[in-house]
């Protein structure tokens, strides 16, 4: 059985990814299927999310 959308066999990284998501984890996951816990990387993700939200708010204001 596979949980891949295309029916392909799960890799080890796929298994880790699906297991994390099914356990309720909603945070970032790296390409090896591991949760991202590095504070510097998480800070980068936060800045990108803030910039994206600001850009969307600007786009909505212009419409």
CHARMM-style PDB file with segment names, atoms N, HN, CA, C and O in Angstrom:
ATOM      1  N   UNK     1       0.849  -1.190   0.000  1.00  0.00      PROA
ATOM      2  CA  UNK     1       0.000   0.000   0.000  1.00  0.00      PROA
ATOM      3  C   UNK     1       0.884   1.239   0.000  1.00  0.00      PROA
ATOM      4  O   UNK     1       1.943   1.262   0.627  1.00  0.00      PROA
ATOM      5  N   UNK     2       0.442   2.251  -0.699  1.00  0.00      PROA
ATOM      6  HN  UNK     2      -0.419   2.232  -1.208  1.00  0.00      PROA
ATOM      7  CA  UNK     2       1.177   3.510  -0.751  1.00  0.00      PROA
ATOM      8  C   UNK     2       0.231   4.670  -0.454  1.00  0.00      PROA
ATOM      9  O   UNK     2      -0.970   4.598  -0.713  1.00  0.00      PROA
ATOM     10  N   UNK     3       0.794   5.722   0.088  1.00  0.00      PROA
ATOM     11  HN  UNK     3       1.770   5.780   0.299  1.00  0.00      PROA
ATOM     12  CA  UNK     3       0.010   6.934   0.331  1.00  0.00      PROA
ATOM     13  C   UNK     3       0.366   8.023  -0.673  1.00  0.00      PROA
ATOM     14  O   UNK     3      -0.116   9.151  -0.573  1.00  0.00      PROA
ATOM     15  N   UNK     4       1.212   7.680  -1.639  1.00  0.00      PROA
ATOM     16  HN  UNK     4       1.604   6.764  -1.720  1.00  0.00      PROA
ATOM     17  CA  UNK     4       1.594   8.644  -2.676  1.00  0.00      PROA
ATOM     18  C   UNK     4       0.420   8.876  -3.621  1.00  0.00      PROA
ATOM     19  O   UNK     4      -0.294   7.940  -3.978  1.00  0.00      PROA
ATOM     20  N   UNK     5       0.230  10.113  -4.017  1.00  0.00      PROA
ATOM     21  HN  UNK     5       0.811  10.874  -3.728  1.00  0.00      PROA
ATOM     22  CA  UNK     5      -0.919  10.465  -4.852  1.00  0.00      PROA
ATOM     23  C   UNK     5      -0.903   9.756  -6.196  1.00  0.00      PROA
ATOM     24  O   UNK     5      -1.956   9.502  -6.781  1.00  0.00      PROA
ATOM     25  N   UNK     6       0.320   9.427  -6.699  1.00  0.00      PROA
ATOM     26  HN  UNK     6       1.175   9.634  -6.224  1.00  0.00      PROA
ATOM     27  CA  UNK     6       0.408   8.808  -8.017  1.00  0.00      PROA
ATOM     28  C   UNK     6       0.505   7.286  -7.957  1.00  0.00      PROA
ATOM     29  O   UNK     6       0.687   6.633  -8.985  1.00  0.00      PROA
ATOM     30  N   UNK     7       0.384   6.716  -6.749  1.00  0.00      PROA
ATOM     31  HN  UNK     7       0.237   7.246  -5.914  1.00  0.00      PROA
ATOM     32  CA  UNK     7       0.425   5.272  -6.597  1.00  0.00      PROA
ATOM     33  C   UNK     7       1.825   4.679  -6.576  1.00  0.00      PROA
ATOM     34  O   UNK     7       1.986   3.461  -6.497  1.00  0.00      PROA
ATOM     35  N   UNK     8       2.845   5.544  -6.646  1.00  0.00      PROA
ATOM     36  HN  UNK     8       2.714   6.534  -6.710  1.00  0.00      PROA
ATOM     37  CA  UNK     8       4.230   5.065  -6.617  1.00  0.00      PROA
ATOM     38  C   UNK     8       4.559   4.517  -5.228  1.00  0.00      PROA
ATOM     39  O   UNK     8       3.975   4.943  -4.232  1.00  0.00      PROA
ATOM     40  N   UNK     9       5.487   3.579  -5.171  1.00  0.00      PROA
ATOM     41  HN  UNK     9       5.961   3.233  -5.981  1.00  0.00      PROA
ATOM     42  CA  UNK     9       5.892   3.072  -3.858  1.00  0.00      PROA
ATOM     43  C   UNK     9       6.481   4.199  -3.003  1.00  0.00      PROA
ATOM     44  O   UNK     9       7.126   5.112  -3.519  1.00  0.00      PROA
ATOM     45  N   UNK    10       6.253   4.121  -1.710  1.00  0.00      PROA
ATOM     46  HN  UNK    10       5.729   3.379  -1.291  1.00  0.00      PROA
ATOM     47  CA  UNK    10       6.781   5.139  -0.795  1.00  0.00      PROA
ATOM     48  C   UNK    10       8.278   4.949  -0.585  1.00  0.00      PROA
ATOM     49  O   UNK    10       8.761   3.835  -0.382  1.00  0.00      PROA
ATOM     50  N   UNK    11       8.989   6.055  -0.638  1.00  0.00      PROA
ATOM     51  HN  UNK    11       8.597   6.959  -0.802  1.00  0.00      PROA
ATOM     52  CA  UNK    11      10.388   6.042  -0.251  1.00  0.00      PROA
ATOM     53  C   UNK    11      10.445   6.193   1.269  1.00  0.00      PROA
ATOM     54  O   UNK    11       9.415   6.408   1.908  1.00  0.00      PROA
ATOM     55  N   UNK    12      11.621   6.083   1.842  1.00  0.00      PROA
ATOM     56  HN  UNK    12      12.458   5.908   1.323  1.00  0.00      PROA
ATOM     57  CA  UNK    12      11.778   6.287   3.281  1.00  0.00      PROA
ATOM     58  C   UNK    12      11.349   7.714   3.638  1.00  0.00      PROA
ATOM     59  O   UNK    12      10.679   7.928   4.648  1.00  0.00      PROA
ATOM     60  N   UNK    13      11.739   8.687   2.808  1.00  0.00      PROA
ATOM     61  HN  UNK    13      12.284   8.513   1.988  1.00  0.00      PROA
ATOM     62  CA  UNK    13      11.354  10.085   3.047  1.00  0.00      PROA
ATOM     63  C   UNK    13       9.841  10.259   2.959  1.00  0.00      PROA
ATOM     64  O   UNK    13       9.258  10.989   3.760  1.00  0.00      PROA
ATOM     65  N   UNK    14       9.202   9.600   2.000  1.00  0.00      PROA
ATOM     66  HN  UNK    14       9.676   9.006   1.350  1.00  0.00      PROA
ATOM     67  CA  UNK    14       7.738   9.661   1.886  1.00  0.00      PROA
ATOM     68  C   UNK    14       7.077   9.135   3.150  1.00  0.00      PROA
ATOM     69  O   UNK    14       6.141   9.741   3.671  1.00  0.00      PROA
ATOM     70  N   UNK    15       7.566   8.012   3.635  1.00  0.00      PROA
ATOM     71  HN  UNK    15       8.327   7.519   3.212  1.00  0.00      PROA
ATOM     72  CA  UNK    15       6.991   7.409   4.834  1.00  0.00      PROA
ATOM     73  C   UNK    15       7.100   8.356   6.020  1.00  0.00      PROA
ATOM     74  O   UNK    15       6.139   8.536   6.767  1.00  0.00      PROA
ATOM     75  N   UNK    16       8.285   8.968   6.195  1.00  0.00      PROA
ATOM     76  HN  UNK    16       9.066   8.822   5.588  1.00  0.00      PROA
ATOM     77  CA  UNK    16       8.456   9.931   7.289  1.00  0.00      PROA
ATOM     78  C   UNK    16       7.486  11.099   7.130  1.00  0.00      PROA
ATOM     79  O   UNK    16       6.839  11.515   8.091  1.00  0.00      PROA
ATOM     80  N   UNK    17       7.390  11.630   5.893  1.00  0.00      PROA
ATOM     81  HN  UNK    17       7.915  11.293   5.112  1.00  0.00      PROA
ATOM     82  CA  UNK    17       6.504  12.754   5.607  1.00  0.00      PROA
ATOM     83  C   UNK    17       5.059  12.419   5.971  1.00  0.00      PROA
ATOM     84  O   UNK    17       4.416  13.155   6.720  1.00  0.00      PROA
ATOM     85  N   UNK    18       4.552  11.309   5.439  1.00  0.00      PROA
ATOM     86  HN  UNK    18       5.074  10.711   4.831  1.00  0.00      PROA
ATOM     87  CA  UNK    18       3.159  10.937   5.696  1.00  0.00      PROA
ATOM     88  C   UNK    18       2.916  10.655   7.168  1.00  0.00      PROA
ATOM     89  O   UNK    18       1.875  11.028   7.710  1.00  0.00      PROA
ATOM     90  N   UNK    19       3.873   9.998   7.820  1.00  0.00      PROA
ATOM     91  HN  UNK    19       4.718   9.695   7.379  1.00  0.00      PROA
ATOM     92  CA  UNK    19       3.717   9.724   9.249  1.00  0.00      PROA
ATOM     93  C   UNK    19       3.636  11.016  10.052  1.00  0.00      PROA
ATOM     94  O   UNK    19       2.822  11.124  10.970  1.00  0.00      PROA
ATOM     95  N   UNK    20       4.471  11.999   9.716  1.00  0.00      PROA
ATOM     96  HN  UNK    20       5.132  11.911   8.971  1.00  0.00      PROA
ATOM     97  CA  UNK    20       4.414  13.282  10.421  1.00  0.00      PROA
ATOM     98  C   UNK    20       3.066  13.962  10.213  1.00  0.00      PROA
ATOM     99  O   UNK    20       2.447  14.417  11.174  1.00  0.00      PROA
ATOM    100  N   UNK    21       2.613  14.033   8.980  1.00  0.00      PROA
ATOM    101  HN  UNK    21       3.116  13.663   8.199  1.00  0.00      PROA
ATOM    102  CA  UNK    21       1.334  14.689   8.689  1.00  0.00      PROA
ATOM    103  C   UNK    21       0.170  13.963   9.364  1.00  0.00      PROA
ATOM    104  O   UNK    21      -0.728  14.601   9.912  1.00  0.00      PROA
ATOM    105  N   UNK    22       0.187  12.650   9.325  1.00  0.00      PROA
ATOM    106  HN  UNK    22       0.917  12.132   8.879  1.00  0.00      PROA
ATOM    107  CA  UNK    22      -0.905  11.886   9.928  1.00  0.00      PROA
ATOM    108  C   UNK    22      -0.899  11.982  11.449  1.00  0.00      PROA
ATOM    109  O   UNK    22      -1.925  11.757  12.090  1.00  0.00      PROA
ATOM    110  N   UNK    23       0.248  12.314  12.026  1.00  0.00      PROA
ATOM    111  HN  UNK    23       1.082  12.496  11.506  1.00  0.00      PROA
ATOM    112  CA  UNK    23       0.310  12.481  13.486  1.00  0.00      PROA
ATOM    113  C   UNK    23      -0.152  13.871  13.912  1.00  0.00      PROA
ATOM    114  O   UNK    23      -0.246  14.163  15.104  1.00  0.00      PROA
ATOM    115  N   UNK    24      -0.441  14.729  12.927  1.00  0.00      PROA
ATOM    116  HN  UNK    24      -0.366  14.492  11.958  1.00  0.00      PROA
ATOM    117  CA  UNK    24      -0.942  16.065  13.231  1.00  0.00      PROA
ATOM    118  C   UNK    24       0.080  17.174  13.080  1.00  0.00      PROA
ATOM    119  O   UNK    24      -0.252  18.342  13.282  1.00  0.00      PROA
ATOM    120  N   UNK    25       1.312  16.842  12.733  1.00  0.00      PROA
ATOM    121  HN  UNK    25       1.582  15.893  12.569  1.00  0.00      PROA
ATOM    122  CA  UNK    25       2.352  17.859  12.556  1.00  0.00      PROA
ATOM    123  C   UNK    25       2.034  18.695  11.322  1.00  0.00      PROA
ATOM    124  O   UNK    25       1.791  18.149  10.246  1.00  0.00      PROA
ATOM    125  N   UNK    26       2.035  20.016  11.473  1.00  0.00      PROA
ATOM    126  HN  UNK    26       2.233  20.460  12.347  1.00  0.00      PROA
ATOM    127  CA  UNK    26       1.709  20.910  10.354  1.00  0.00      PROA
ATOM    128  C   UNK    26       2.864  21.822   9.976  1.00  0.00      PROA
ATOM    129  O   UNK    26       2.719  22.676   9.102  1.00  0.00      PROA
ATOM    130  N   UNK    27       4.004  21.651  10.621  1.00  0.00      PROA
ATOM    131  HN  UNK    27       4.122  20.957  11.331  1.00  0.00      PROA
ATOM    132  CA  UNK    27       5.166  22.497  10.361  1.00  0.00      PROA
ATOM    133  C   UNK    27       5.928  22.067   9.119  1.00  0.00      PROA
ATOM    134  O   UNK    27       5.512  21.161   8.397  1.00  0.00      PROA
ATOM    135  N   UNK    28       7.058  22.737   8.883  1.00  0.00      PROA
ATOM    136  HN  UNK    28       7.396  23.473   9.469  1.00  0.00      PROA
ATOM    137  CA  UNK    28       7.860  22.420   7.700  1.00  0.00      PROA
ATOM    138  C   UNK    28       8.544  21.059   7.817  1.00  0.00      PROA
ATOM    139  O   UNK    28       8.909  20.614   8.905  1.00  0.00      PROA
ATOM    140  N   UNK    29       8.705  20.415   6.662  1.00  0.00      PROA
ATOM    141  HN  UNK    29       8.409  20.776   5.778  1.00  0.00      PROA
ATOM    142  CA  UNK    29       9.363  19.114   6.555  1.00  0.00      PROA
ATOM    143  C   UNK    29      10.409  19.223   5.459  1.00  0.00      PROA
ATOM    144  O   UNK    29      10.132  19.759   4.386  1.00  0.00      PROA
ATOM    145  N   UNK    30      11.615  18.717   5.722  1.00  0.00      PROA
ATOM    146  HN  UNK    30      11.840  18.281   6.594  1.00  0.00      PROA
ATOM    147  CA  UNK    30      12.675  18.808   4.720  1.00  0.00      PROA
ATOM    148  C   UNK    30      12.532  17.724   3.656  1.00  0.00      PROA
ATOM    149  O   UNK    30      11.622  16.897   3.720  1.00  0.00      PROA
ATOM    150  N   UNK    31      13.426  17.733   2.693  1.00  0.00      PROA
ATOM    151  HN  UNK    31      14.165  18.405   2.641  1.00  0.00      PROA
ATOM    152  CA  UNK    31      13.333  16.804   1.567  1.00  0.00      PROA
ATOM    153  C   UNK    31      13.597  15.353   1.959  1.00  0.00      PROA
ATOM    154  O   UNK    31      13.315  14.436   1.188  1.00  0.00      PROA
ATOM    155  N   UNK    32      14.141  15.147   3.162  1.00  0.00      PROA
ATOM    156  HN  UNK    32      14.370  15.892   3.789  1.00  0.00      PROA
ATOM    157  CA  UNK    32      14.356  13.785   3.651  1.00  0.00      PROA
ATOM    158  C   UNK    32      13.195  13.290   4.505  1.00  0.00      PROA
ATOM    159  O   UNK    32      13.247  12.183   5.040  1.00  0.00      PROA
ATOM    160  N   UNK    33      12.144  14.108   4.637  1.00  0.00      PROA
ATOM    161  HN  UNK    33      12.102  15.007   4.202  1.00  0.00      PROA
ATOM    162  CA  UNK    33      10.979  13.715   5.400  1.00  0.00      PROA
ATOM    163  C   UNK    33      11.085  13.980   6.891  1.00  0.00      PROA
ATOM    164  O   UNK    33      10.294  13.459   7.676  1.00  0.00      PROA
ATOM    165  N   UNK    34      12.061  14.790   7.283  1.00  0.00      PROA
ATOM    166  HN  UNK    34      12.703  15.214   6.645  1.00  0.00      PROA
ATOM    167  CA  UNK    34      12.249  15.117   8.700  1.00  0.00      PROA
ATOM    168  C   UNK    34      11.661  16.485   9.012  1.00  0.00      PROA
ATOM    169  O   UNK    34      11.692  17.392   8.181  1.00  0.00      PROA
ATOM    170  N   UNK    35      11.123  16.623  10.227  1.00  0.00      PROA
ATOM    171  HN  UNK    35      11.098  15.886  10.903  1.00  0.00      PROA
ATOM    172  CA  UNK    35      10.604  17.932  10.629  1.00  0.00      PROA
ATOM    173  C   UNK    35      11.767  18.905  10.761  1.00  0.00      PROA
ATOM    174  O   UNK    35      12.871  18.527  11.150  1.00  0.00      PROA
ATOM    175  N   UNK    36      11.502  20.159  10.431  1.00  0.00      PROA
ATOM    176  HN  UNK    36      10.604  20.466  10.114  1.00  0.00      PROA
ATOM    177  CA  UNK    36      12.518  21.198  10.512  1.00  0.00      PROA
ATOM    178  C   UNK    36      12.419  21.842  11.888  1.00  0.00      PROA
ATOM    179  O   UNK    36      11.389  22.416  12.243  1.00  0.00      PROA
ATOM    180  N   UNK    37      13.507  21.740  12.665  1.00  0.00      PROA
ATOM    181  HN  UNK    37      14.343  21.274  12.377  1.00  0.00      PROA
ATOM    182  CA  UNK    37      13.544  22.293  14.015  1.00  0.00      PROA
ATOM    183  C   UNK    37      14.608  23.369  14.190  1.00  0.00      PROA
ATOM    184  O   UNK    37      14.697  23.982  15.254  1.00  0.00      PROA
ATOM    185  N   UNK    38      15.415  23.604  13.162  1.00  0.00      PROA
ATOM    186  HN  UNK    38      15.342  23.105  12.298  1.00  0.00      PROA
ATOM    187  CA  UNK    38      16.507  24.576  13.256  1.00  0.00      PROA
ATOM    188  C   UNK    38      15.916  25.985  13.403  1.00  0.00      PROA
ATOM    189  O   UNK    38      15.184  26.435  12.522  1.00  0.00      PROA
ATOM    190  N   UNK    39      16.223  26.685  14.498  1.00  0.00      PROA
ATOM    191  HN  UNK    39      16.818  26.319  15.214  1.00  0.00      PROA
ATOM    192  CA  UNK    39      15.639  28.011  14.738  1.00  0.00      PROA
ATOM    193  C   UNK    39      15.955  29.029  13.634  1.00  0.00      PROA
ATOM    194  O   UNK    39      15.125  29.884  13.329  1.00  0.00      PROA
ATOM    195  N   UNK    40      17.138  28.943  13.041  1.00  0.00      PROA
ATOM    196  HN  UNK    40      17.813  28.248  13.289  1.00  0.00      PROA
ATOM    197  CA  UNK    40      17.487  29.891  11.972  1.00  0.00      PROA
ATOM    198  C   UNK    40      16.616  29.660  10.741  1.00  0.00      PROA
ATOM    199  O   UNK    40      16.146  30.617  10.126  1.00  0.00      PROA
ATOM    200  N   UNK    41      16.401  28.419  10.386  1.00  0.00      PROA
ATOM    201  HN  UNK    41      16.783  27.642  10.886  1.00  0.00      PROA
ATOM    202  CA  UNK    41      15.563  28.114   9.221  1.00  0.00      PROA
ATOM    203  C   UNK    41      14.115  28.475   9.502  1.00  0.00      PROA
ATOM    204  O   UNK    41      13.429  29.013   8.633  1.00  0.00      PROA
ATOM    205  N   UNK    42      13.644  28.185  10.707  1.00  0.00      PROA
ATOM    206  HN  UNK    42      14.201  27.748  11.413  1.00  0.00      PROA
ATOM    207  CA  UNK    42      12.271  28.545  11.063  1.00  0.00      PROA
ATOM    208  C   UNK    42      12.074  30.059  11.030  1.00  0.00      PROA
ATOM    209  O   UNK    42      11.007  30.535  10.644  1.00  0.00      PROA
ATOM    210  N   UNK    43      13.091  30.818  11.430  1.00  0.00      PROA
ATOM    211  HN  UNK    43      13.958  30.432  11.744  1.00  0.00      PROA
ATOM    212  CA  UNK    43      13.012  32.282  11.374  1.00  0.00      PROA
ATOM    213  C   UNK    43      12.915  32.755   9.926  1.00  0.00      PROA
ATOM    214  O   UNK    43      12.189  33.704   9.627  1.00  0.00      PROA
ATOM    215  N   UNK    44      13.638  32.103   9.038  1.00  0.00      PROA
ATOM    216  HN  UNK    44      14.228  31.332   9.281  1.00  0.00      PROA
ATOM    217  CA  UNK    44      13.554  32.448   7.613  1.00  0.00      PROA
ATOM    218  C   UNK    44      12.145  32.184   7.096  1.00  0.00      PROA
ATOM    219  O   UNK    44      11.573  33.019   6.395  1.00  0.00      PROA
ATOM    220  N   UNK    45      11.583  31.029   7.437  1.00  0.00      PROA
ATOM    221  HN  UNK    45      12.048  30.350   8.006  1.00  0.00      PROA
ATOM    222  CA  UNK    45      10.218  30.709   7.016  1.00  0.00      PROA
ATOM    223  C   UNK    45       9.230  31.747   7.542  1.00  0.00      PROA
ATOM    224  O   UNK    45       8.312  32.150   6.828  1.00  0.00      PROA
ATOM    225  N   UNK    46       9.415  32.178   8.785  1.00  0.00      PROA
ATOM    226  HN  UNK    46      10.161  31.850   9.365  1.00  0.00      PROA
ATOM    227  CA  UNK    46       8.524  33.195   9.360  1.00  0.00      PROA
ATOM    228  C   UNK    46       8.610  34.509   8.583  1.00  0.00      PROA
ATOM    229  O   UNK    46       7.589  35.142   8.312  1.00  0.00      PROA
ATOM    230  N   UNK    47       9.833  34.918   8.226  1.00  0.00      PROA
ATOM    231  HN  UNK    47      10.662  34.404   8.447  1.00  0.00      PROA
ATOM    232  CA  UNK    47       9.992  36.167   7.463  1.00  0.00      PROA
ATOM    233  C   UNK    47       9.351  36.060   6.086  1.00  0.00      PROA
ATOM    234  O   UNK    47       8.723  37.008   5.615  1.00  0.00      PROA
ATOM    235  N   UNK    48       9.506  34.912   5.441  1.00  0.00      PROA
ATOM    236  HN  UNK    48      10.016  34.141   5.824  1.00  0.00      PROA
ATOM    237  CA  UNK    48       8.883  34.714   4.127  1.00  0.00      PROA
ATOM    238  C   UNK    48       7.355  34.755   4.258  1.00  0.00      PROA
ATOM    239  O   UNK    48       6.679  35.366   3.430  1.00  0.00      PROA
ATOM    240  N   UNK    49       6.816  34.114   5.282  1.00  0.00      PROA
ATOM    241  HN  UNK    49       7.365  33.618   5.955  1.00  0.00      PROA
ATOM    242  CA  UNK    49       5.370  34.121   5.494  1.00  0.00      PROA
ATOM    243  C   UNK    49       4.857  35.535   5.740  1.00  0.00      PROA
ATOM    244  O   UNK    49       3.806  35.913   5.222  1.00  0.00      PROA
ATOM    245  N   UNK    50       5.594  36.319   6.529  1.00  0.00      PROA
ATOM    246  HN  UNK    50       6.447  36.012   6.949  1.00  0.00      PROA
ATOM    247  CA  UNK    50       5.184  37.698   6.792  1.00  0.00      PROA
ATOM    248  C   UNK    50       5.228  38.537   5.525  1.00  0.00      PROA
ATOM    249  O   UNK    50       4.322  39.332   5.271  1.00  0.00      PROA
ATOM    250  N   UNK    51       6.275  38.364   4.731  1.00  0.00      PROA
ATOM    251  HN  UNK    51       7.010  37.719   4.937  1.00  0.00      PROA
ATOM    252  CA  UNK    51       6.391  39.121   3.480  1.00  0.00      PROA
ATOM    253  C   UNK    51       5.280  38.735   2.511  1.00  0.00      PROA
ATOM    254  O   UNK    51       4.729  39.593   1.821  1.00  0.00      PROA
ATOM    255  N   UNK    52       4.952  37.456   2.457  1.00  0.00      PROA
ATOM    256  HN  UNK    52       5.400  36.759   3.017  1.00  0.00      PROA
ATOM    257  CA  UNK    52       3.877  36.991   1.587  1.00  0.00      PROA
ATOM    258  C   UNK    52       2.536  37.569   2.021  1.00  0.00      PROA
ATOM    259  O   UNK    52       1.745  38.013   1.189  1.00  0.00      PROA
ATOM    260  N   UNK    53       2.285  37.561   3.328  1.00  0.00      PROA
ATOM    261  HN  UNK    53       2.927  37.201   4.004  1.00  0.00      PROA
ATOM    262  CA  UNK    53       1.028  38.119   3.842  1.00  0.00      PROA
ATOM    263  C   UNK    53       0.937  39.611   3.544  1.00  0.00      PROA
ATOM    264  O   UNK    53      -0.129  40.112   3.185  1.00  0.00      PROA
ATOM    265  N   UNK    54       2.049  40.316   3.691  1.00  0.00      PROA
ATOM    266  HN  UNK    54       2.915  39.908   3.982  1.00  0.00      PROA
ATOM    267  CA  UNK    54       2.059  41.751   3.404  1.00  0.00      PROA
ATOM    268  C   UNK    54       1.803  42.012   1.920  1.00  0.00      PROA
ATOM    269  O   UNK    54       1.064  42.931   1.569  1.00  0.00      PROA
ATOM    270  N   UNK    55       2.402  41.217   1.064  1.00  0.00      PROA
ATOM    271  HN  UNK    55       3.003  40.470   1.349  1.00  0.00      PROA
ATOM    272  CA  UNK    55       2.202  41.384  -0.383  1.00  0.00      PROA
ATOM    273  C   UNK    55       0.757  41.090  -0.763  1.00  0.00      PROA
ATOM    274  O   UNK    55       0.186  41.789  -1.599  1.00  0.00      PROA
ATOM    275  N   UNK    56       0.166  40.082  -0.170  1.00  0.00      PROA
ATOM    276  HN  UNK    56       0.630  39.513   0.510  1.00  0.00      PROA
ATOM    277  CA  UNK    56      -1.240  39.777  -0.464  1.00  0.00      PROA
ATOM    278  C   UNK    56      -2.148  40.885   0.018  1.00  0.00      PROA
ATOM    279  O   UNK    56      -3.111  41.239  -0.662  1.00  0.00      PROA
ATOM    280  N   UNK    57      -1.854  41.437   1.184  1.00  0.00      PROA
ATOM    281  HN  UNK    57      -1.071  41.149   1.736  1.00  0.00      PROA
ATOM    282  CA  UNK    57      -2.670  42.533   1.708  1.00  0.00      PROA
ATOM    283  C   UNK    57      -2.582  43.739   0.775  1.00  0.00      PROA
ATOM    284  O   UNK    57      -3.585  44.411   0.535  1.00  0.00      PROA
ATOM    285  N   UNK    58      -1.403  44.014   0.254  1.00  0.00      PROA
ATOM    286  HN  UNK    58      -0.588  43.468   0.449  1.00  0.00      PROA
ATOM    287  CA  UNK    58      -1.229  45.130  -0.683  1.00  0.00      PROA
ATOM    288  C   UNK    58      -2.020  44.879  -1.959  1.00  0.00      PROA
ATOM    289  O   UNK    58      -2.670  45.784  -2.483  1.00  0.00      PROA
ATOM    290  N   UNK    59      -1.962  43.637  -2.462  1.00  0.00      PROA
ATOM    291  HN  UNK    59      -1.434  42.902  -2.037  1.00  0.00      PROA
ATOM    292  CA  UNK    59      -2.711  43.286  -3.668  1.00  0.00      PROA
ATOM    293  C   UNK    59      -4.217  43.462  -3.453  1.00  0.00      PROA
ATOM    294  O   UNK    59      -4.916  43.964  -4.333  1.00  0.00      PROA
ATOM    295  N   UNK    60      -4.711  43.053  -2.296  1.00  0.00      PROA
ATOM    296  HN  UNK    60      -4.143  42.645  -1.581  1.00  0.00      PROA
ATOM    297  CA  UNK    60      -6.138  43.184  -2.004  1.00  0.00      PROA
ATOM    298  C   UNK    60      -6.547  44.638  -1.890  1.00  0.00      PROA
ATOM    299  O   UNK    60      -7.642  45.007  -2.313  1.00  0.00      PROA
ATOM    300  N   UNK    61      -5.677  45.476  -1.322  1.00  0.00      PROA
ATOM    301  HN  UNK    61      -4.787  45.176  -0.979  1.00  0.00      PROA
ATOM    302  CA  UNK    61      -5.978  46.900  -1.192  1.00  0.00      PROA
ATOM    303  C   UNK    61      -6.063  47.582  -2.545  1.00  0.00      PROA
ATOM    304  O   UNK    61      -6.812  48.545  -2.711  1.00  0.00      PROA
ATOM    305  N   UNK    62      -5.300  47.092  -3.512  1.00  0.00      PROA
ATOM    306  HN  UNK    62      -4.691  46.310  -3.377  1.00  0.00      PROA
ATOM    307  CA  UNK    62      -5.270  47.707  -4.838  1.00  0.00      PROA
ATOM    308  C   UNK    62      -6.472  47.307  -5.693  1.00  0.00      PROA
ATOM    309  O   UNK    62      -6.739  47.955  -6.705  1.00  0.00      PROA
ATOM    310  N   UNK    63      -7.182  46.288  -5.325  1.00  0.00      PROA
ATOM    311  HN  UNK    63      -6.965  45.762  -4.502  1.00  0.00      PROA
ATOM    312  CA  UNK    63      -8.310  45.822  -6.139  1.00  0.00      PROA
ATOM    313  C   UNK    63      -9.562  46.583  -5.866  1.00  0.00      PROA
ATOM    314  OT1 UNK    63     -10.597  46.308  -6.473  1.00  0.00      PROA
TER     315      UNK     63
END
